[in-house]
Amino acid sequence: MTANIVMDTKLICQQLENSDRRVKTAALAQLREQCESVPAGTGLREVEQLACYFDELYLHLLKCYTDHFEAVRDHAVMAVNAFLEILPPLDFHLTNVMATLGERMGQTETVEPSEEIRLLYITQMHLMVRLYVPMKTAGIFRECYPLATKVLIKSIKDAYPMVQREGCATLVSLSLVADTAELRPHTQALAAALYSMLNHKHAQARVSAVEALGRLSLHMDASGDNMRRLFSEVSPLLMDSMPLVRRECGQMGILMLMELLDRYSFFERILPLVLCCLKDDSPEVVNYIRPLWVKCGKQYYDENEAELSQQEISDLPAENYPKDVERPTIGCRGLVQRSLRLLQLITRETGDWKDNVRLHSLKLLYQFVLHAEAAMTAKFFEIYPHVSLGCSDEDAAVSAEAKKVSDLMGRLLSYDSWIDHGFYGIEHHAKDSYLMCFYYMFKASTGGTYEQLLCLVKLLRNSDYSHTLKPRFQMYILRMMDTVMDKACWVAASQAELEKLYEVVYVVYIKVVALMHSLNMTMEFKEGKTVLERIAEAEQKSVDELHESLFAMALNDVNNLDAYIDENAEPILLLDGLINICNIRAAYMPELIEKVKIVFANCSDSAQVRIFSSLSVSSLLWSETVKLERERSTQLWANFVKDIVEPHLGWQAGASAEAMRSMAMATLCALAQGAPEQAREVLPSLVKHMPSLLEDRNITTRHYAIKAVVFFQGLNVEQLKPLAYATMQRMDDPSSEIRCLAALAVGELRPVYTSQSEEEINHEREVWEAFVQRSMDLLLLYHESPEKDVQAAAEHTLKKLATANPKLWEDRYARAITMVRQKDRLAELYERLSIKDEDDNGSKLAIAKEESN
């Protein structure tokens, strides 16, 4: 054993002083090999012998730290490390090595140019900390703390990440065993150096820095600004992109909660480090921190058992506690409940300009609500505006998190305590943000009385809410109505009271849906679509009956029509949507006519046209929506035409009058199509307007006029003649579609012979036959048209006219056959239209009988 550790110290010293690099590196390598070859169980005598050798060599070894050659410096550090690992710890050795390390690495400027050597230097210091501390000789470091601090700071600020991480690891090892009173004077300088690493581009470097700060914080002076700066520097890393960094922040919080001497004074600043990790996006972070957090709660419970044990007796979970959420232990809840003053700082960050900061603050707030439970009720008025603002955030992730917070508050906060503040918020802030927050709280809660439901729906009936044009606002009003219907099922109220509630719900719902329809919103809201059906079911009515009985209330809420407003104004949009949603019904037709008259008298041209257009569409459903006996339906039809349509059928100057005339004609046509039986009784009184409408310069007006011609039935020859000739003239219209319609309409016109004497009846027949002859001539002419649609329409009408007037048809055919070029084509038409079968004869006799009547 002794032979293995024999060293010729003089020779070694000479070799180390040699100028040849190879000689020095060889000597150092041999020396290192000799030290490493010493077995672990070497006796005290041999170790003392090695100590003597080191005493003779250490000056030369440490001098090699400054050698010009990097290889020599490298071997020198490795050789000293080999000696330190086998020698007993002595303050003499520590002081000398630390002094050399301080010269090489503790200066302001960078003395050692090699990154690898700097790593060896800090590794050697780490080795001394590991070796000396377990041997109960950490106290000898007190004289070296100034030097050690300089070396650590220099390593932490090094440009080489490996050096930085080793410096942090060394500081962690030193902090684990150092005496707080001795290390505290140096903590501020060390912490300042570590702060510069928190923004390092390497995630592992940031992890090392946070770990070192966590250990160093246990030795800091808590009375100054050091701790406040520590939290402000570390907190941003809770939003770091790397889960390992966020986890280390949580680990730092756990360490401080468990071991910081003055932790009770800093709970408010420590808790965010832990709670944010409990709501982290990474399951690894959550699973790592949660068991440690439970230990913190256990420690807090043990320290405050007298107080918390009494609270635990009556500490039952909320009735609607969120599913799939584990309830924190009473110790963890107690930790948070004593730190609610931090909410002011958290809520302030919910309005930060950075998306990730707002998201982080809301996640933290969620954990505070989860742990504080009913104790958070006292802070509701303080956090309500901030959570509301988050619900309407433009960032989807932030908005979703705010909605989760709102839902949790509704479940865990005391309903009777927050509901009045909630009403106050939406009453004084007519914004979608407040309504969204209130909706999620109200829906998740188990509370709600009839009076509160009625108060809520009456509030939402106000124009500030139900007349809003904001799509998101509208959506949440509809969702709120659905929630009200849910809660109405179990509130204590009479049937009369519930019907009163349903009336207001109906009005709010129908107004919002009407505005959505006018705004052409394509989104479908399932919540809103079921409200009418649920009200109808509750009142044992159909939806149509619901409209009949309650729609007038919604119509009465349409105000401010007596002003010059355009088609995009809210009152016009609301009235337009109501007409389109509920159509025209007998129960509220007088009120609807009055509203439309106000629009026609005061609003802009575009607004008038929009309302008229909606009336036109709704008129098509007259037979389905006006379900009355024939006489009353006809009277309503006549009143509607008289008040709304007829005033605009006459010619007036101006572009707006032309548009209104077109819409009036369209509405009249739609009314006739929707209620043909009523139209036959009322339209004859309007026949005087038709010739001018058929000749109108506006193609739309002519189009609807020619379509309405077929509904003018029951007219005598004198009344029908102007209409008939005006219709026939439309066969020359520039529009091919109108030409086709005119050709078809001619065949539908039939007079009623009302004269008393035979002579007058014969005169009327002659007048009408003259029209038929002229019509046949034109139809035969248009049958030669190259347009297939016009040909088909002409042939269809000729067949009708030939069936009713066979002699006239023979005469007009004989005349035409001598004049046309394509005689074969006309002959084929004649063959097709010839009346030979019994059915045609029967038709002819029926028509003749009708004409005689």
C-alpha positions in Angstrom: 0.0 0.0 0.0 2.8 2.4 0.9 4.7 1.7 -2.3 1.7 2.7 -4.3 1.6 6.2 -3.0 5.3 7.0 -3.0 5.9 10.3 -4.8 9.1 12.0 -5.7 7.9 15.5 -4.9 11.2 17.2 -5.9 11.1 15.6 -9.3 7.5 16.5 -9.7 8.2 20.1 -8.8 11.0 20.3 -11.3 8.7 18.8 -14.0 6.0 21.3 -13.1 8.5 24.2 -13.5 9.6 22.9 -16.8 8.8 25.1 -19.8 7.9 22.1 -21.9 4.1 21.7 -22.0 4.4 18.0 -22.6 6.5 17.5 -19.5 4.1 19.3 -17.3 1.0 17.6 -18.6 2.6 14.2 -18.3 3.6 14.9 -14.7 0.1 16.1 -13.8 -1.5 13.2 -15.5 0.8 10.7 -13.6 0.1 12.5 -10.3 -3.7 12.3 -10.9 -3.5 8.6 -11.8 -1.6 7.9 -8.6 -4.2 9.6 -6.5 -7.1 7.9 -8.3 -5.4 4.5 -7.8 -5.5 4.9 -4.0 -8.2 2.5 -2.8 -11.1 3.7 -0.7 -10.1 1.9 2.5 -6.7 3.4 2.7 -5.5 3.8 6.3 -4.9 7.0 8.2 -1.1 6.7 7.9 -1.2 6.5 4.2 -3.6 9.5 4.0 -1.4 11.5 6.2 1.5 10.7 3.9 -0.5 11.9 0.9 -1.3 15.1 2.8 2.4 15.7 3.3 3.0 15.2 -0.4 0.2 17.7 -1.2 1.7 20.2 1.2 4.9 20.1 -0.8 3.2 20.2 -4.2 0.1 22.5 -3.8 2.0 25.7 -4.6 3.3 24.3 -7.8 -0.1 22.7 -8.6 -2.0 26.0 -8.0 0.6 27.9 -10.0 -0.3 25.7 -12.9 -3.8 27.2 -12.8 -2.2 30.3 -14.4 -0.2 28.4 -17.0 -0.2 29.6 -20.5 -1.3 26.3 -21.9 -4.9 25.2 -21.5 -3.9 21.5 -21.3 -1.7 22.2 -18.3 -4.5 24.2 -16.6 -6.9 21.4 -17.3 -4.6 18.7 -15.8 -3.7 20.8 -12.8 -7.4 21.2 -11.8 -8.0 17.5 -12.3 -5.0 16.6 -10.2 -6.1 18.9 -7.3 -9.5 17.4 -7.5 -8.0 13.9 -7.1 -6.1 15.0 -4.0 -9.2 16.7 -2.5 -11.3 13.6 -2.8 -8.9 11.4 -0.8 -7.5 14.0 1.7 -9.4 14.9 4.9 -11.0 18.4 4.8 -8.7 21.1 6.1 -9.3 24.8 6.2 -5.8 25.3 5.0 -6.4 23.4 1.8 -9.8 25.1 1.3 -8.4 28.6 1.8 -5.6 28.1 -0.7 -7.7 26.5 -3.4 -10.5 29.1 -3.0 -8.0 31.9 -3.1 -6.7 30.6 -6.5 -10.2 30.1 -7.8 -11.0 33.6 -6.8 -8.0 34.9 -8.7 -8.9 32.9 -11.8 -12.7 33.3 -11.7 -13.7 35.9 -9.1 -12.4 39.0 -10.9 -14.6 41.6 -12.6 -13.0 40.8 -15.9 -12.7 37.3 -17.4 -9.3 36.0 -16.6 -9.7 32.4 -17.7 -10.5 32.4 -21.5 -11.4 28.8 -21.8 -15.0 27.8 -21.2 -14.0 24.2 -20.4 -11.5 25.4 -17.7 -14.1 27.7 -16.2 -16.4 24.8 -15.9 -13.7 22.8 -14.2 -13.1 25.7 -11.8 -16.7 25.8 -10.7 -17.0 22.0 -10.6 -14.0 22.0 -8.3 -15.7 24.4 -6.0 -18.9 22.3 -6.1 -16.7 19.3 -5.1 -15.3 21.1 -2.1 -18.8 22.0 -0.9 -19.9 18.3 -1.3 -16.8 17.0 0.5 -16.5 19.5 3.3 -20.1 19.9 4.4 -20.9 16.2 5.2 -17.8 16.1 7.4 -19.2 18.8 9.7 -16.7 21.3 8.6 -19.0 23.7 6.7 -18.1 26.3 9.2 -14.7 26.7 7.6 -16.5 28.2 4.6 -17.4 31.3 6.6 -14.0 32.8 5.8 -14.4 31.9 2.2 -17.9 33.3 1.6 -16.7 36.5 0.0 -14.5 34.6 -2.4 -17.1 31.9 -3.0 -19.7 34.6 -3.7 -17.5 36.2 -6.3 -16.8 32.9 -8.0 -20.5 31.9 -7.9 -21.6 35.3 -9.3 -19.0 35.0 -12.1 -20.1 31.5 -13.0 -23.8 32.5 -13.0 -23.1 35.3 -15.3 -20.9 33.2 -17.6 -21.6 33.1 -21.3 -21.3 29.3 -21.3 -24.6 27.6 -20.2 -22.9 24.6 -18.7 -20.9 26.9 -16.4 -24.0 28.8 -15.4 -25.9 25.6 -14.6 -23.0 24.2 -12.6 -22.8 27.5 -10.7 -26.5 27.2 -9.8 -26.0 23.6 -8.7 -23.1 24.7 -6.5 -25.1 27.4 -4.9 -28.0 25.0 -4.2 -25.6 22.6 -2.5 -24.1 25.4 -0.4 -27.5 26.8 0.5 -28.6 23.4 1.8 -26.0 23.4 4.5 -25.0 27.0 5.0 -25.8 28.9 8.2 -28.4 31.6 7.4 -26.7 34.2 9.5 -23.4 33.7 7.7 -24.8 33.4 4.1 -27.4 36.2 4.4 -25.0 39.1 3.8 -24.3 37.6 0.4 -27.8 36.6 -0.7 -28.7 39.9 -2.4 -25.7 39.8 -4.7 -26.2 36.2 -5.5 -29.9 36.7 -6.2 -29.2 39.7 -8.5 -26.9 37.4 -10.6 -29.6 34.7 -10.7 -32.2 37.1 -11.9 -30.2 37.7 -15.1 -30.5 33.9 -15.9 -34.3 33.9 -15.7 -34.6 35.1 -19.3 -32.0 32.6 -20.6 -32.8 31.1 -23.9 -32.1 27.6 -22.6 -35.0 26.2 -20.6 -32.6 24.1 -18.4 -30.7 27.2 -17.5 -33.9 28.8 -16.3 -34.8 25.7 -14.3 -31.4 25.8 -12.6 -31.8 29.5 -11.8 -35.3 29.1 -10.3 -34.0 26.1 -8.2 -31.1 28.1 -6.9 -33.3 31.1 -6.1 -35.7 28.8 -4.2 -33.0 27.6 -1.9 -31.4 31.0 -1.6 -34.7 32.5 -0.6 -34.6 30.5 2.7 -31.6 32.6 3.8 -32.8 36.0 2.6 -33.6 38.9 4.8 -37.4 39.0 4.7 -37.7 42.5 6.2 -36.4 44.4 3.2 -37.3 44.5 -0.5 -35.3 41.4 -1.4 -38.3 39.1 -1.1 -40.6 41.4 -3.0 -38.2 41.6 -5.9 -37.7 37.8 -5.8 -41.4 37.2 -6.4 -41.7 39.9 -9.1 -38.8 38.4 -11.0 -39.9 34.8 -10.8 -43.7 35.2 -11.3 -43.4 35.8 -15.1 -41.9 32.3 -15.5 -45.3 30.9 -14.5 -46.2 31.7 -18.1 -43.0 30.1 -19.5 -43.4 28.0 -22.6 -41.6 25.1 -21.1 -43.4 22.9 -18.5 -40.2 22.1 -16.6 -39.7 25.8 -15.9 -43.3 26.2 -14.6 -42.9 23.1 -12.5 -39.8 24.4 -10.9 -41.6 27.7 -10.0 -44.2 25.5 -8.3 -41.5 23.6 -6.5 -40.0 26.8 -5.3 -43.4 27.8 -3.9 -43.7 24.5 -2.1 -40.2 24.8 -0.6 -41.0 28.3 0.7 -44.4 27.2 2.1 -42.7 24.3 3.9 -39.4 25.8 5.1 -39.4 29.6 4.9 -39.1 30.9 8.5 -41.3 33.9 7.8 -43.7 32.1 5.5 -46.9 33.3 7.2 -46.0 36.8 6.2 -45.5 35.9 2.5 -48.4 33.4 1.9 -50.0 36.0 -0.4 -47.0 36.1 -2.6 -46.0 32.4 -2.4 -49.4 30.9 -3.2 -49.6 32.0 -6.8 -46.4 30.0 -7.5 -48.2 26.9 -6.4 -51.8 27.5 -7.5 -50.9 28.4 -11.0 -49.2 25.0 -11.4 -52.4 23.3 -10.1 -54.2 24.8 -13.2 -51.3 24.2 -15.6 -51.9 22.9 -19.1 -49.4 20.2 -18.7 -50.6 17.1 -16.7 -47.0 16.4 -15.7 -46.8 19.7 -13.8 -50.2 19.3 -12.1 -49.4 15.7 -11.1 -46.0 16.7 -9.7 -47.2 19.7 -7.7 -50.6 18.4 -6.3 -49.1 15.8 -3.8 -46.7 18.4 -2.6 -49.5 21.0 -2.2 -51.4 18.5 -0.1 -48.3 18.2 2.2 -48.3 21.9 2.6 -51.9 21.8 3.5 -51.2 19.1 6.0 -48.5 21.1 7.6 -50.7 24.2 7.8 -53.5 22.1 9.4 -51.1 20.7 12.0 -49.9 24.2 12.8 -53.5 25.6 13.1 -55.3 22.5 14.2 -57.3 24.2 17.0 -58.9 26.6 14.5 -59.4 24.3 11.5 -60.6 21.3 13.4 -63.7 23.3 14.5 -64.3 24.5 10.9 -63.9 20.9 9.6 -67.0 19.7 11.5 -69.5 21.8 9.5 -67.4 22.0 6.3 -69.6 20.2 3.8 -69.1 20.6 0.0 -71.6 22.7 -2.0 -74.7 20.9 -3.3 -73.7 21.4 -6.9 -69.9 21.1 -6.5 -68.3 20.8 -10.0 -68.0 17.3 -11.3 -64.5 15.8 -12.0 -63.0 18.4 -9.7 -61.2 17.1 -6.6 -62.0 19.3 -3.5 -58.9 20.7 -1.8 -58.2 19.6 1.7 -59.2 21.8 4.6 -55.6 22.7 5.2 -55.1 23.8 1.6 -58.3 25.8 1.7 -57.3 27.4 4.9 -54.0 28.5 3.4 -55.8 30.3 0.6 -58.6 31.7 2.7 -56.2 33.7 4.8 -54.6 35.2 1.7 -57.6 36.8 -0.1 -55.9 40.2 -0.1 -53.9 39.0 -3.1 -57.1 39.2 -5.2 -56.5 42.9 -5.8 -53.2 42.1 -7.6 -54.7 39.2 -9.5 -57.7 41.2 -10.8 -55.5 44.0 -11.9 -53.7 41.7 -14.2 -57.0 40.5 -15.8 -56.9 43.7 -17.8 -53.3 43.5 -18.9 -52.5 44.1 -22.6 -50.8 40.7 -22.9 -53.0 37.7 -23.6 -50.9 35.3 -21.6 -50.9 37.5 -18.6 -54.7 37.8 -18.6 -55.1 34.0 -19.0 -52.6 33.4 -16.2 -54.4 35.7 -13.8 -57.8 34.1 -14.6 -56.4 30.6 -14.0 -55.0 31.8 -10.7 -58.4 33.3 -9.8 -60.0 30.0 -10.6 -57.8 28.3 -8.0 -58.5 31.0 -5.4 -62.3 30.6 -5.9 -61.9 26.8 -5.8 -60.1 26.9 -2.5 -61.8 29.9 -0.8 -65.3 28.7 -1.7 -68.0 30.6 0.3 -65.3 32.8 1.8 -64.9 34.4 -1.6 -68.4 35.9 -1.4 -67.1 38.9 0.5 -64.9 39.7 -2.5 -67.5 39.2 -5.2 -68.3 42.8 -5.8 -64.5 43.5 -6.2 -63.9 40.7 -8.7 -67.2 40.8 -10.6 -66.2 43.6 -13.1 -62.9 41.9 -13.9 -64.3 38.5 -14.5 -67.0 40.1 -16.7 -64.4 41.8 -18.7 -62.6 38.4 -19.2 -65.8 36.8 -20.4 -66.0 39.1 -23.4 -62.2 39.0 -24.1 -61.3 38.8 -27.8 -58.9 35.9 -27.0 -60.8 32.7 -27.0 -58.7 31.0 -24.3 -59.0 34.0 -22.0 -62.8 34.1 -22.5 -63.2 30.4 -21.9 -61.2 30.6 -18.6 -63.3 33.6 -17.4 -66.4 31.6 -18.1 -65.1 28.7 -16.0 -64.4 31.1 -13.2 -67.9 32.5 -13.5 -69.4 29.0 -13.4 -67.4 28.1 -10.3 -68.4 31.3 -8.5 -72.0 30.5 -9.2 -71.5 27.1 -7.6 -69.4 27.9 -4.6 -70.3 31.4 -3.5 -73.3 32.1 -1.3 -76.2 32.7 -3.7 -78.2 35.0 -1.4 -75.2 37.2 -0.9 -74.1 37.7 -4.5 -77.4 37.8 -6.4 -78.2 41.4 -5.5 -74.8 42.5 -6.6 -75.2 40.5 -9.8 -78.4 42.3 -10.6 -76.9 45.6 -9.8 -74.0 44.9 -12.2 -76.2 44.1 -15.2 -78.7 46.8 -14.4 -76.1 49.6 -14.3 -73.8 48.1 -17.0 -75.8 47.1 -20.1 -72.9 45.3 -21.6 -72.6 41.7 -22.9 -69.6 41.2 -20.6 -71.6 41.6 -17.4 -74.5 39.6 -18.8 -72.1 36.7 -19.8 -70.6 36.5 -16.4 -74.0 36.7 -14.7 -75.4 34.1 -17.0 -72.8 31.5 -16.1 -73.1 32.2 -12.4 -76.9 32.2 -12.4 -77.1 29.0 -14.5 -74.6 27.1 -12.3 -76.3 28.2 -9.0 -79.1 26.3 -7.3 -80.8 29.5 -6.1 -83.6 31.5 -7.7 -87.0 32.7 -6.6 -90.0 33.7 -8.7 -89.5 37.4 -7.8 -85.8 37.2 -8.9 -86.8 35.5 -12.2 -89.4 38.1 -13.0 -87.0 40.9 -12.1 -84.4 39.4 -14.4 -86.7 39.1 -17.4 -88.2 42.5 -16.9 -84.7 43.9 -16.9 -83.8 42.1 -20.1 -87.0 43.4 -21.7 -85.6 46.9 -21.6 -84.4 48.3 -24.9 -80.8 48.4 -23.6 -80.8 44.6 -23.7 -83.5 43.1 -25.9 -83.1 45.7 -28.6 -79.3 45.2 -28.9 -77.8 44.7 -32.3 -74.7 42.9 -30.9 -74.8 39.2 -31.9 -73.0 37.9 -28.8 -75.3 40.0 -26.6 -78.3 38.5 -28.3 -77.0 35.0 -28.0 -76.6 35.3 -24.2 -80.1 36.9 -23.8 -81.6 33.9 -25.5 -79.5 31.5 -23.3 -80.7 33.4 -20.2 -84.3 32.9 -21.3 -83.7 29.2 -21.5 -82.2 29.2 -18.1 -85.1 31.1 -16.7 -87.4 28.5 -18.2 -85.3 25.8 -16.5 -85.6 27.5 -13.1 -89.3 28.3 -13.5 -90.0 24.6 -13.3 -89.3 24.4 -9.6 -89.8 27.9 -8.2 -92.7 28.4 -5.8 -95.3 30.4 -7.8 -99.0 30.1 -8.8 -100.1 29.4 -12.3 -101.1 33.0 -12.8 -97.7 34.2 -11.7 -96.0 31.8 -14.0 -98.1 33.0 -16.9 -97.0 36.5 -16.2 -93.4 35.4 -16.2 -93.9 33.5 -19.5 -95.4 36.6 -21.1 -92.2 38.6 -20.4 -90.0 35.7 -21.5 -91.9 35.5 -24.8 -91.6 39.2 -25.4 -87.8 39.2 -24.8 -87.3 36.1 -26.8 -89.3 37.2 -29.8 -87.7 40.6 -30.0 -84.2 39.2 -29.9 -84.9 36.6 -32.5 -86.6 39.2 -34.7 -83.5 41.4 -34.6 -81.3 38.4 -35.4 -83.5 37.6 -38.4 -83.2 41.2 -39.6 -79.4 41.1 -39.2 -79.3 37.9 -41.3 -77.5 36.0 -38.6 -76.7 32.5 -39.8 -75.9 31.1 -36.4 -78.5 28.9 -34.9 -79.1 29.1 -31.2 -80.5 25.9 -29.9 -81.3 27.5 -26.6 -83.5 30.1 -28.1 -85.4 27.8 -30.5 -86.8 25.8 -27.7 -88.1 28.6 -25.6 -91.4 29.2 -27.5 -92.1 25.5 -27.5 -91.5 25.3 -23.8 -93.8 28.3 -23.1 -96.5 26.8 -25.3 -96.2 23.5 -23.5 -96.4 25.1 -20.1 -99.5 27.0 -21.1 -101.0 24.1 -23.1 -101.2 26.1 -26.3 -99.7 25.8 -29.8 -97.0 28.2 -30.9 -99.5 29.9 -33.3 -101.9 30.5 -30.4 -99.0 31.9 -28.4 -98.3 34.4 -31.1 -102.0 35.3 -31.3 -102.2 36.0 -27.6 -98.8 37.6 -26.8 -97.4 39.1 -30.0 -99.2 42.4 -29.4 -97.0 43.0 -26.3 -93.9 42.7 -28.3 -95.3 44.9 -31.0 -96.0 47.6 -28.4 -92.3 47.6 -27.5 -91.4 48.9 -31.0 -91.0 52.6 -30.4 -89.3 55.6 -32.0 -90.8 55.0 -35.4 -92.0 58.6 -35.7 -88.6 59.8 -36.7 -86.7 59.9 -40.0 -84.7 56.7 -39.6 -83.2 54.4 -42.2 -83.6 50.7 -42.8 -80.7 49.8 -40.5 -82.1 51.6 -37.5 -83.0 49.4 -34.5 -86.8 50.1 -34.5 -87.1 49.3 -38.2 -85.0 46.1 -37.9 -87.1 45.0 -34.9 -90.4 45.6 -36.7 -89.1 44.0 -39.8 -88.0 40.9 -37.9 -91.3 40.7 -36.0 -93.3 40.7 -39.2 -91.1 38.0 -40.7 -91.1 35.8 -37.6 -94.8 35.9 -36.7 -96.4 37.0 -40.0 -99.8 38.7 -40.3 -102.4 37.5 -37.8 -106.0 38.6 -37.0 -105.4 39.2 -33.3 -102.9 42.0 -33.7 -103.6 43.2 -37.3 -105.0 46.6 -36.2 -101.9 47.3 -34.1 -99.6 46.2 -36.9 -101.3 48.4 -39.4 -100.9 51.4 -37.1 -97.2 50.7 -36.8 -96.8 50.4 -40.5 -98.7 53.6 -41.1 -96.3 55.4 -38.8 -93.3 54.1 -40.7 -94.8 55.1 -44.0 -95.5 58.6 -42.7 -92.2 59.3 -41.0 -89.3 57.0 -41.9 -86.9 57.1 -44.8 -87.6 55.6 -48.2 -85.4 52.6 -47.6 -87.1 51.9 -44.3 -90.5 52.0 -45.9 -89.5 49.7 -48.7 -88.0 47.2 -46.2 -91.2 47.0 -44.2 -93.3 46.7 -47.3 -91.1 43.9 -48.5 -91.6 42.0 -45.3 -95.4 42.5 -45.5 -95.3 41.2 -49.0 -93.5 37.9 -48.0 -95.8 37.4 -45.0 -98.9 38.0 -47.2 -98.2 34.7 -49.0 -99.1 32.9 -45.7 -102.4 34.7 -45.2 -104.6 31.5 -45.4 -102.3 29.8 -42.8 -102.0 32.6 -40.3 -105.4 34.3 -40.5 -107.6 31.5 -39.4 -111.1 33.1 -39.3 -114.4 32.4 -41.0 -114.7 33.5 -44.6 -116.6 36.8 -44.0 -114.3 38.1 -41.2 -111.1 37.1 -43.1 -112.3 38.9 -46.2 -113.1 42.0 -44.2 -109.6 42.0 -42.7 -108.1 41.4 -46.1 -110.1 44.4 -47.5 -109.0 46.6 -44.6 -105.4 45.7 -44.9 -105.4 46.4 -48.7 -107.3 49.7 -48.1 -104.9 50.9 -45.4 -101.6 49.6 -46.5 -101.6 48.7 -50.2 -104.1 50.9 -52.1 -102.7 54.3 -51.1 -99.4 53.4 -52.9 -100.9 51.9 -56.1 -101.6 55.3 -57.8 -98.9 57.0 -59.7 -96.7 59.5 -57.9 -93.6 61.3 -58.9 -90.2 60.4 -57.5 -87.9 57.3 -57.3 -89.2 56.4 -53.8 -92.8 56.5 -54.9 -91.9 54.2 -57.8 -90.3 51.7 -55.4 -93.3 51.9 -53.0 -95.6 51.3 -56.0 -93.6 48.2 -56.9 -93.8 46.9 -53.3 -97.5 47.7 -53.1 -98.1 45.7 -56.3 -95.9 42.9 -55.0 -97.9 42.8 -51.7 -101.2 42.8 -53.6 -100.0 39.9 -55.7 -98.8 38.0 -52.6 -102.1 38.6 -50.8 -104.0 37.3 -53.8 -101.8 34.2 -53.9 -102.1 33.7 -50.2 -105.9 34.2 -50.0 -107.4 33.6 -53.5 -110.9 33.3 -52.3 -110.8 36.7 -50.5 -109.0 38.2 -53.4 -111.8 37.4 -55.8 -114.2 39.4 -53.6 -112.0 42.4 -53.0 -109.9 42.8 -56.1 -112.6 44.1 -58.4 -112.6 47.4 -56.5 -109.0 47.8 -57.4 -109.3 47.1 -61.1 -109.1 50.9 -62.0 -105.5 50.9 -60.9 -104.4 47.9 -63.0 -104.1 49.4 -66.5 -101.6 52.0 -65.3 -99.7 49.4 -63.3 -99.5 47.1 -66.2 -98.0 49.9 -68.3 -95.6 51.1 -65.5 -92.0 51.9 -66.5 -90.7 49.7 -63.7 -90.3 46.1 -64.8 -90.9 44.8 -61.3 -94.2 46.6 -61.0 -95.3 45.2 -64.4 -94.2 41.7 -63.4 -96.3 41.6 -60.2 -99.2 43.3 -61.9 -99.4 40.7 -64.7 -99.2 37.9 -62.2 -102.1 39.5 -60.2 -104.3 39.8 -63.3 -105.5 36.2 -63.1 -107.1 36.8 -59.7 -109.4 39.5 -61.0 -112.6 37.5 -61.4 -116.2 38.3 -61.4 -115.9 41.5 -63.5 -118.4 42.6 -66.2 -117.3 43.4 -69.7 -117.1 47.1 -69.0 -114.8 46.6 -66.0 -112.7 43.9 -67.6 -112.2 45.5 -71.0 -109.4 48.1 -69.9 -107.7 45.4 -67.9 -107.9 42.9 -70.7 -106.5 45.2 -73.4 -103.7 46.3 -71.0 -102.9 42.7 -70.4 -102.9 41.9 -74.1 -100.5 44.8 -74.7 -98.0 43.2 -72.3 -97.5 40.5 -74.9 -95.3 43.1 -76.6 -93.3 43.7 -73.4 -89.5 44.0 -73.6 -89.3 41.3 -70.9 -89.7 37.8 -72.2 -90.9 36.6 -68.8 -93.7 39.2 -68.8 -94.6 38.3 -72.4 -95.1 34.7 -71.3 -97.1 35.7 -68.2 -99.3 38.0 -70.4 -99.9 35.3 -72.9 -101.0 32.9 -70.1 -103.1 35.6 -68.4 -105.2 36.4 -71.5 -106.6 32.9 -71.4 -107.7 33.3 -67.8 -109.8 36.4 -68.3 -113.6 35.8 -68.5 -116.3 38.4 -68.0 -119.6 38.0 -66.2 -122.6 39.2 -68.2 -124.7 41.2 -65.8 -127.0 43.1 -68.1 -130.7 42.6 -67.8 -131.8 42.7 -71.5 -130.9 40.3 -74.2 -129.8 43.2 -76.5 -127.3 44.5 -73.9 -125.9 41.0 -73.3 -125.4 40.5 -77.0 -123.6 43.8 -77.2 -121.3 42.7 -74.4 -120.6 39.4 -76.1 -119.6 41.3 -79.3 -117.3 43.5 -77.3 -115.7 40.5 -75.6 -115.5 38.5 -78.9 -113.6 41.4 -80.5 -111.1 41.2 -77.7 -110.8 37.4 -78.1 -110.3 37.8 -81.9 -107.6 40.3 -81.4 -106.0 38.1 -78.8 -106.0 35.0 -81.0 -104.4 37.0 -83.8 -101.6 38.1 -81.5 -101.2 34.6 -80.1 -101.0 33.1 -83.5 -98.3 35.6 -84.3 -96.3 34.9 -81.2 -96.6 31.2 -81.8 -94.1 31.7 -84.6 -91.7 33.3 -82.1 -88.3 31.6 -81.8 -88.7 31.7 -78.0 -89.8 28.3 -76.8 -91.4 29.6 -73.6 -93.5 32.2 -75.5 -94.5 29.5 -78.0 -95.7 27.2 -75.3 -97.6 30.0 -73.5 -99.3 31.0 -76.7 -100.3 27.5 -77.5 -101.7 26.9 -74.0 -103.8 30.0 -74.2 -105.0 29.4 -77.7 -106.3 26.0 -76.6 -108.3 27.6 -73.8 -109.7 30.3 -76.1 -110.4 27.8 -78.9 -112.3 25.6 -76.4 -114.4 28.5 -75.3 -114.8 30.1 -78.7 -114.6 27.4 -81.4 -116.2 29.4 -84.2 -113.9 32.4 -83.6 -111.0 29.9 -83.6 -112.0 28.5 -87.0 -112.4 32.0 -88.4 -109.0 33.3 -87.0 -107.3 30.1 -88.3 -108.7 30.5 -91.8 -107.5 34.1 -91.8 -104.1 33.2 -90.5 -103.4 30.3 -92.9 -103.5 32.6 -95.9 -101.0 34.9 -94.4 -98.3 32.8 -92.7 -95.3 31.4 -94.4 -95.0 28.2 -92.4 -98.4 26.8 -93.2 -97.5 23.3 -92.2 -96.6 24.4 -88.7 -99.9 26.3 -88.3 -101.8 23.3 -89.6 -100.1 21.0 -87.0 -101.2 23.5 -84.3 -104.7 23.5 -85.7 -104.8 19.7 -85.6 -103.6 19.7 -81.9 -106.2 22.3 -80.9 -109.2 20.8 -82.9 -112.1 19.9 -80.6 -113.1 16.4 -81.5 -113.4 14.4 -78.3 -116.3 14.3 -76.0 -114.4 15.9 -73.1 -113.7 19.0 -75.2 -117.3 19.2 -76.2 -118.3 18.9 -72.6 -115.9 21.7 -71.7 -117.3 23.9 -74.5 -120.9 23.3 -73.3 -119.9 24.1 -69.7 -118.1 27.3 -70.8 -121.1 28.4 -72.9 -123.4 27.8 -70.0 -121.2 29.8 -67.7 -121.2 32.7 -70.2 -125.0 32.6 -70.5 -125.3 33.0 -66.8 
